[in-house]
Amino acid sequence: MAKYPVVGSSYIEVDDSGGTPRVLSPYVDEIEPLGEEVSFLDVTGLNDTARRIISGVQVGQEFLLRGVFDDTASSGPDVVLSGIVGQIGTISYGPAGSGSGRRKVTGEFLCLEYRVISKVGNQVRFEARFKQDDVVALTSWA
């Protein structure tokens, strides 16, 4: 899977355990793929000379957030992400920021795991893994 480095203007918000969107952009430095993907159905018939397919339903994709650990009481990634493991919430992502007219990727996601990663002499980091629930919308920020 390709990984996309988060540029300085990227924007991401994740619902906390109470359903309030929390901006995690200052802490996140890597987002694994987040967008749209569909499955396909093979409809090849006996008289076809090549494989034939049609579009299926949207695929329930997984993605990762990685970044710098911060345990600030109400807004840091530790309090937000540790409180939503096993819950479904809204995630909104703006690859080029949240300015009017910029691309917005929004969907409902189940938080599968949250981990704190540290090595002696290195920065403490976090990783959170999510699984898509229902469709992802590709729209624009208002």
KEGU-302758 format. One record per residue (C-alpha): x, y, z; residue in one letter; residue number from 1. Coordinates in pm, 1 decimal, m for minus. Example, Ala and Ser with C-alpha at 12.3 -4.5 7.8 and 13.67 -1.06 7.14 Angstrom:
2
<atom u="1230.0" v="m450.0" w="780.0" r="A" k="1"/>
<atom u="1367.0" v="m106.0" w="714.0" r="S" k="2"/>
// end
This chain:
142
<atom u="0.0" v="0.0" w="0.0" r="M" k="1"/>
<atom u="123.9" v="345.9" w="m84.9" r="A" k="2"/>
<atom u="172.5" v="596.2" w="195.0" r="K" k="3"/>
<atom u="109.7" v="966.0" w="152.4" r="Y" k="4"/>
<atom u="308.8" v="1217.1" w="358.0" r="P" k="5"/>
<atom u="89.8" v="1484.2" w="510.1" r="V" k="6"/>
<atom u="178.5" v="1826.0" w="371.0" r="V" k="7"/>
<atom u="185.4" v="2131.1" w="595.0" r="G" k="8"/>
<atom u="m162.1" v="2237.9" w="489.7" r="S" k="9"/>
<atom u="m338.3" v="1900.5" w="527.0" r="S" k="10"/>
<atom u="m632.5" v="1892.3" w="764.4" r="Y" k="11"/>
<atom u="m784.3" v="1599.5" w="952.7" r="I" k="12"/>
<atom u="m1052.5" v="1587.3" w="1217.0" r="E" k="13"/>
<atom u="m1172.4" v="1282.5" w="1408.8" r="V" k="14"/>
<atom u="m1482.3" v="1257.5" w="1626.8" r="D" k="15"/>
<atom u="m1398.5" v="1205.0" w="1993.9" r="D" k="16"/>
<atom u="m1596.9" v="965.4" w="2217.0" r="S" k="17"/>
<atom u="m1871.2" v="1227.7" w="2257.2" r="G" k="18"/>
<atom u="m1906.9" v="1286.7" w="1882.0" r="G" k="19"/>
<atom u="m1727.2" v="1622.6" w="1881.7" r="T" k="20"/>
<atom u="m1488.7" v="1670.4" w="1585.6" r="P" k="21"/>
<atom u="m1129.5" v="1721.6" w="1709.1" r="R" k="22"/>
<atom u="m860.0" v="1860.5" w="1481.5" r="V" k="23"/>
<atom u="m556.5" v="1630.0" w="1483.4" r="L" k="24"/>
<atom u="m369.5" v="1797.9" w="1195.3" r="S" k="25"/>
<atom u="m88.6" v="1939.1" w="1414.5" r="P" k="26"/>
<atom u="m1.6" v="1588.1" w="1538.0" r="Y" k="27"/>
<atom u="m46.9" v="1371.0" w="1226.6" r="V" k="28"/>
<atom u="244.1" v="1329.5" w="987.5" r="D" k="29"/>
<atom u="127.8" v="1028.0" w="786.5" r="E" k="30"/>
<atom u="m205.4" v="910.1" w="651.6" r="I" k="31"/>
<atom u="m225.6" v="583.8" w="463.6" r="E" k="32"/>
<atom u="m469.4" v="584.7" w="171.7" r="P" k="33"/>
<atom u="m807.4" v="745.1" w="225.2" r="L" k="34"/>
<atom u="m1043.9" v="794.3" w="m67.2" r="G" k="35"/>
<atom u="m1290.8" v="591.5" w="m269.8" r="E" k="36"/>
<atom u="m1260.0" v="236.1" w="m396.7" r="E" k="37"/>
<atom u="m1523.2" v="5.8" w="m544.9" r="V" k="38"/>
<atom u="m1538.6" v="m368.0" w="m589.6" r="S" k="39"/>
<atom u="m1624.5" v="m525.5" w="m922.8" r="F" k="40"/>
<atom u="m1835.0" v="m816.0" w="m1040.9" r="L" k="41"/>
<atom u="m1731.7" v="m1054.6" w="m1316.0" r="D" k="42"/>
<atom u="m2012.1" v="m1075.5" w="m1574.3" r="V" k="43"/>
<atom u="m1821.3" v="m1262.8" w="m1843.6" r="T" k="44"/>
<atom u="m2056.3" v="m1471.9" w="m2057.5" r="G" k="45"/>
<atom u="m1989.7" v="m1790.3" w="m2249.2" r="L" k="46"/>
<atom u="m1975.8" v="m1605.4" w="m2582.9" r="N" k="47"/>
<atom u="m1746.9" v="m1322.2" w="m2462.0" r="D" k="48"/>
<atom u="m1392.0" v="m1318.4" w="m2598.4" r="T" k="49"/>
<atom u="m1249.4" v="m1132.5" w="m2298.6" r="A" k="50"/>
<atom u="m1333.0" v="m1078.1" w="m1935.4" r="R" k="51"/>
<atom u="m1626.9" v="m840.9" w="m1871.6" r="R" k="52"/>
<atom u="m1685.5" v="m659.3" w="m1542.7" r="I" k="53"/>
<atom u="m1928.9" v="m414.7" w="m1384.7" r="I" k="54"/>
<atom u="m1885.0" v="m181.1" w="m1091.7" r="S" k="55"/>
<atom u="m1985.6" v="m317.4" w="m753.6" r="G" k="56"/>
<atom u="m2034.2" v="m156.9" w="m414.5" r="V" k="57"/>
<atom u="m1786.8" v="69.1" w="m238.3" r="Q" k="58"/>
<atom u="m1511.6" v="m128.7" w="m65.1" r="V" k="59"/>
<atom u="m1474.4" v="m96.8" w="311.6" r="G" k="60"/>
<atom u="m1114.6" v="23.3" w="310.6" r="Q" k="61"/>
<atom u="m873.8" v="52.3" w="601.3" r="E" k="62"/>
<atom u="m640.7" v="341.1" w="668.8" r="F" k="63"/>
<atom u="m382.3" v="445.4" w="927.2" r="L" k="64"/>
<atom u="m304.1" v="769.0" w="1104.3" r="L" k="65"/>
<atom u="48.0" v="807.8" w="1240.3" r="R" k="66"/>
<atom u="199.4" v="1097.8" w="1424.1" r="G" k="67"/>
<atom u="347.2" v="1258.0" w="1732.1" r="V" k="68"/>
<atom u="205.3" v="1149.4" w="2069.0" r="F" k="69"/>
<atom u="52.4" v="1421.9" w="2285.8" r="D" k="70"/>
<atom u="m155.2" v="1361.6" w="2598.2" r="D" k="71"/>
<atom u="m306.7" v="1711.2" w="2625.8" r="T" k="72"/>
<atom u="m620.9" v="1658.9" w="2834.3" r="A" k="73"/>
<atom u="m900.6" v="1760.5" w="2597.6" r="S" k="74"/>
<atom u="m758.8" v="1781.7" w="2247.4" r="S" k="75"/>
<atom u="m440.5" v="1576.6" w="2206.0" r="G" k="76"/>
<atom u="m442.4" v="1261.5" w="1994.7" r="P" k="77"/>
<atom u="m404.9" v="1037.4" w="2301.2" r="D" k="78"/>
<atom u="m731.1" v="1144.4" w="2465.3" r="V" k="79"/>
<atom u="m920.5" v="1153.2" w="2133.9" r="V" k="80"/>
<atom u="m799.7" v="821.6" w="1989.1" r="L" k="81"/>
<atom u="m778.0" v="613.0" w="2306.9" r="S" k="82"/>
<atom u="m1142.8" v="695.8" w="2377.5" r="G" k="83"/>
<atom u="m1282.5" v="575.6" w="2043.9" r="I" k="84"/>
<atom u="m1133.4" v="227.9" w="1998.8" r="V" k="85"/>
<atom u="m1426.4" v="1.7" w="1911.4" r="G" k="86"/>
<atom u="m1651.1" v="296.2" w="1817.2" r="Q" k="87"/>
<atom u="m1772.0" v="430.9" w="1483.3" r="I" k="88"/>
<atom u="m1731.5" v="802.7" w="1423.0" r="G" k="89"/>
<atom u="m1691.3" v="1060.6" w="1149.7" r="T" k="90"/>
<atom u="m1351.9" v="1142.5" w="1002.3" r="I" k="91"/>
<atom u="m1302.3" v="1436.3" w="765.8" r="S" k="92"/>
<atom u="m979.9" v="1480.7" w="571.5" r="Y" k="93"/>
<atom u="m863.1" v="1768.4" w="354.0" r="G" k="94"/>
<atom u="m543.8" v="1670.3" w="167.6" r="P" k="95"/>
<atom u="m481.0" v="2036.0" w="79.7" r="A" k="96"/>
<atom u="m642.2" v="2193.6" w="384.5" r="G" k="97"/>
<atom u="m995.9" v="2289.7" w="481.9" r="S" k="98"/>
<atom u="m1032.9" v="2609.3" w="280.0" r="G" k="99"/>
<atom u="m1348.2" v="2673.7" w="79.1" r="S" k="100"/>
<atom u="m1354.7" v="2466.3" w="m239.2" r="G" k="101"/>
<atom u="m1072.9" v="2230.2" w="m134.4" r="R" k="102"/>
<atom u="m1117.3" v="1851.4" w="m161.0" r="R" k="103"/>
<atom u="m1289.2" v="1693.4" w="141.6" r="K" k="104"/>
<atom u="m1299.9" v="1320.0" w="213.2" r="V" k="105"/>
<atom u="m1560.0" v="1231.3" w="477.1" r="T" k="106"/>
<atom u="m1693.9" v="905.1" w="610.8" r="G" k="107"/>
<atom u="m1786.4" v="693.0" w="907.4" r="E" k="108"/>
<atom u="m1506.6" v="471.6" w="1036.5" r="F" k="109"/>
<atom u="m1462.9" v="213.1" w="1310.7" r="L" k="110"/>
<atom u="m1146.4" v="267.6" w="1514.3" r="C" k="111"/>
<atom u="m986.7" v="m78.1" w="1522.3" r="L" k="112"/>
<atom u="m679.3" v="3.9" w="1727.6" r="E" k="113"/>
<atom u="m474.4" v="276.9" w="1887.5" r="Y" k="114"/>
<atom u="m110.7" v="223.5" w="1984.1" r="R" k="115"/>
<atom u="158.3" v="432.5" w="2147.8" r="V" k="116"/>
<atom u="503.2" v="356.9" w="2007.0" r="I" k="117"/>
<atom u="829.6" v="456.7" w="2168.5" r="S" k="118"/>
<atom u="1196.2" v="365.7" w="2140.2" r="K" k="119"/>
<atom u="1473.3" v="473.7" w="2372.4" r="V" k="120"/>
<atom u="1617.8" v="801.2" w="2248.8" r="G" k="121"/>
<atom u="1340.8" v="857.1" w="1992.4" r="N" k="122"/>
<atom u="1019.6" v="1055.3" w="1978.1" r="Q" k="123"/>
<atom u="703.7" v="898.8" w="2126.0" r="V" k="124"/>
<atom u="454.7" v="837.0" w="1846.1" r="R" k="125"/>
<atom u="104.7" v="701.0" w="1794.0" r="F" k="126"/>
<atom u="m68.6" v="488.1" w="1534.6" r="E" k="127"/>
<atom u="m444.4" v="443.1" w="1488.5" r="A" k="128"/>
<atom u="m611.3" v="205.7" w="1241.5" r="R" k="129"/>
<atom u="m963.8" v="256.0" w="1105.8" r="F" k="130"/>
<atom u="m1208.1" v="52.6" w="892.1" r="K" k="131"/>
<atom u="m1466.9" v="218.4" w="668.2" r="Q" k="132"/>
<atom u="m1838.2" v="181.0" w="753.6" r="D" k="133"/>
<atom u="m2078.4" v="266.8" w="468.9" r="D" k="134"/>
<atom u="m1976.7" v="506.5" w="188.1" r="V" k="135"/>
<atom u="m1701.7" v="768.2" w="177.4" r="V" k="136"/>
<atom u="m1801.8" v="1104.4" w="29.5" r="A" k="137"/>
<atom u="m1563.7" v="1303.5" w="m189.7" r="L" k="138"/>
<atom u="m1689.1" v="1662.1" w="m169.9" r="T" k="139"/>
<atom u="m1547.2" v="2010.3" w="m108.8" r="S" k="140"/>
<atom u="m1515.6" v="2218.6" w="206.2" r="W" k="141"/>
<atom u="m1777.3" v="2493.5" w="227.7" r="A" k="142"/>
// end
